[in-house]
Amino acid sequence: MKRKGAFHYYTLTFSVQFQHDYDTVYFAHSYPYTYSDLIRYLAKIEADPRTRDKFQRKMLTQDLAGNACDLLTVTTFSDSPEKMKQKKGIIISSRVHPGETGASFMMQGVIDYLVGPSIGAKMLRDNFLIKIVPMLNADGVINGNTRCSLAGVDLNRSWMDPQKDVHPVIHAVKWLIKRLSDERDILLFCDLHGHSRKKNIFMYGNSTKNDTKYKERIFPYMLEKQAEVFSFNDCAFSVQRAKEGTGRVVGWKELGIQNSFTLEASFCGSDFGKYADLHFNTNMLQEIGHHFCEAIIEYCQVDDAALKQMVAEIEDII
């Protein structure tokens, strides 16, 4: 089924008869990434001597079914207390919508980069305190939900007033961001998602004021320069009433984070460039995580002249 401006996916199940035995065949709309996949991945990098000293893992809270919500902290832990206080904060989360599995592959790419051996990764660890919540809705993932939690709630509409007994993970993450913002400046908050109605990889932001709208567009514009499949033209920067309870809007409007985004990866693929009309595979999604980290490095190194030039280029696009 197709309709103008959208594409739709269906999970189909049918039985095939072979000599009176029946086998069930499943067609999935995206690559699976389970809660168990996440736990195995985190255990692997915890056990690896090359990566285990680059991050710390703890349980932030439990969800309604009692599953652990992991919190990763990535930084250079050997830095002095004085230097630690000077580091800006970065918060990255994913899988608030359990069916959007591409978000987990992007998140794994982010984590792989941050705990890796590159100069860029070391630069990020030396200069930032990075908090990562890789699976906001483990309940939904484990139970096979597409969008909601175990309570039947869309958790990405609950950020304005999360209740500890109904939205325990969102409540804990919001408290974490508030506490972090009291201690230090927050450079960026990004929640990773999948998208079922548009192609490409793009961002949603918030800014509607004339004096800030171009500033918020700088980071997505720089990400396009890093990643071949990222489309700045598909980004949108507005606050619709229906989206006021989302993490990226609350992060910007209530918590005062200028760079507060969702990073959206299509369930389909690109409509431009060398990957046009091809589906995104898991390697491509993980590479976006790498490019996301590299864009942070570039963003922090841009000088006033380059910034002014980019603003002019963005104005021409708009």
Long-range contacts (C-beta under 8 A, 24 or more apart in sequence): 5-197, 6-197, 7-196, 7-197, 7-268, 8-196, 9-196, 9-267, 29-99, 29-267, 30-99, 30-100, 30-101, 30-102, 30-194, 30-267, 31-101, 31-102, 31-105, 31-281, 31-282, 32-101, 33-101, 33-104, 33-105, 34-141, 34-142, 35-67, 35-135, 35-138, 35-141, 35-142, 37-104, 38-70, 38-104, 38-134, 38-135, 41-108, 42-70, 42-72, 42-134, 45-111, 45-115, 50-117, 51-115, 51-116, 53-77, 54-114, 54-115, 54-121, 54-125, 55-111, 55-114, 55-115, 60-133, 60-169, 60-172, 60-173, 60-176, 61-168, 61-169, 61-171, 61-172, 62-168, 63-137, 63-138, 63-139, 63-149, 63-150, 63-168, 63-169, 64-139, 64-149, 64-150, 64-151, 64-166, 64-168, 65-138, 65-139, 65-142, 65-150, 67-138, 67-139, 67-142, 68-138, 69-133, 69-135, 69-136, 69-138, 69-168, 69-169, 69-172, 70-133, 70-134, 70-135, 71-131, 71-132, 71-133, 71-176, 72-111, 72-131, 72-132, 72-133, 72-134, 73-129, 73-130, 73-131, 73-132, 74-111, 74-114, 74-115, 74-124, 74-125, 74-130, 74-132, 75-125, 75-128, 75-129, 75-130, 76-122, 76-125, 76-126, 79-126, 84-129, 85-183, 85-184, 86-184, 87-127, 87-128, 87-129, 87-184, 88-127, 88-128, 88-129, 88-184, 88-185, 88-186, 88-187, 89-128, 89-129, 89-130, 89-131, 89-180, 89-181, 89-183, 89-184, 89-185, 89-186, 89-187, 90-128, 90-129, 90-130, 90-131, 90-186, 90-187, 90-188, 90-189, 90-296, 91-130, 91-131, 91-132, 91-133, 91-173, 91-176, 91-177, 91-180, 91-186, 91-188, 91-189, 91-190, 92-130, 92-131, 92-132, 92-133, 92-189, 92-190, 92-191, 92-192, 93-132, 93-133, 93-134, 93-136, 93-173, 93-190, 93-191, 93-192, 93-247, 94-133, 94-134, 94-135, 94-136, 94-191, 94-192, 94-193, 95-134, 95-135, 95-136, 95-137, 95-138, 95-141, 95-192, 96-136, 96-137, 96-155, 96-156, 96-170, 96-191, 96-193, 96-247, 97-137, 97-140, 97-146, 97-147, 97-154, 97-156, 97-193, 97-194, 98-137, 98-140, 98-141, 98-144, 98-145, 98-146, 98-147, 99-140, 99-145, 99-146, 99-147, 99-194, 100-193, 100-194, 100-195, 101-194, 102-194, 102-265, 102-266, 102-267, 102-280, 102-285, 103-192, 103-193, 103-194, 103-265, 104-134, 104-135, 104-192, 105-282, 105-285, 105-286, 105-289, 106-192, 106-263, 106-265, 106-285, 106-286, 106-288, 106-289, 106-292, 107-132, 107-134, 107-192, 107-289, 108-134, 108-286, 108-289, 109-285, 109-286, 109-287, 109-288, 109-289, 109-290, 109-292, 110-289, 110-290, 110-292, 110-293, 111-289, 112-286, 112-289, 112-290, 113-289, 113-290, 113-293, 113-294, 114-293, 120-293, 120-294, 120-297, 121-293, 123-297, 124-293, 124-296, 124-297, 127-300, 128-187, 128-296, 129-180, 129-184, 131-176, 131-180, 133-169, 133-173, 136-169, 136-170, 136-173, 136-191, 137-169, 138-169, 156-191, 156-245, 156-246, 156-247, 157-245, 157-246, 158-245, 159-245, 159-246, 159-247, 159-249, 159-250, 159-251, 160-244, 160-245, 160-250, 160-254, 170-247, 174-250, 177-251, 177-255, 177-257, 178-255, 181-255, 181-256, 181-257, 186-255, 186-256, 186-257, 187-259, 187-296, 187-300, 188-219, 188-257, 188-259, 188-260, 188-261, 188-296, 189-247, 189-248, 189-251, 189-255, 189-257, 189-259, 189-260, 189-261, 190-248, 190-259, 190-260, 190-261, 190-262, 190-263, 190-292, 191-246, 191-247, 191-248, 191-261, 191-262, 191-263, 192-262, 192-263, 192-265, 193-262, 193-263, 193-264, 193-265, 194-264, 194-265, 194-266, 194-267, 195-264, 195-265, 195-266, 195-267, 196-266, 196-267, 198-234, 198-264, 198-266, 199-234, 199-266, 199-268, 199-269, 199-270, 199-271, 200-229, 200-230, 200-231, 200-234, 200-266, 200-269, 200-270, 200-271, 200-272, 201-227, 201-229, 201-230, 201-231, 201-263, 201-264, 201-265, 201-266, 201-280, 201-288, 202-230, 202-231, 202-232, 202-234, 202-235, 202-236, 202-264, 203-235, 203-261, 203-262, 203-263, 203-264, 204-235, 204-236, 204-237, 204-248, 204-261, 204-262, 204-264, 205-235, 205-236, 205-237, 205-248, 205-252, 205-259, 205-260, 205-261, 206-237, 206-238, 206-239, 206-248, 206-249, 206-252, 206-253, 206-260, 207-237, 207-252, 207-258, 208-237, 208-238, 208-239, 212-258, 213-237, 214-311, 214-314, 214-315, 215-258, 216-258, 216-259, 217-314, 218-299, 218-302, 218-307, 218-310, 218-311, 218-314, 219-259, 219-261, 219-295, 219-296, 219-299, 220-261, 221-310, 221-313, 221-314, 222-295, 222-298, 222-299, 222-302, 222-310, 223-291, 223-292, 223-295, 225-295, 225-298, 226-291, 226-292, 226-294, 226-295, 226-298, 227-287, 227-288, 227-291, 227-292, 227-295, 228-273, 228-274, 228-275, 229-269, 229-270, 229-273, 229-275, 229-280, 229-284, 229-288, 230-288, 230-291, 231-270, 231-272, 232-317, 233-317, 263-288, 263-292
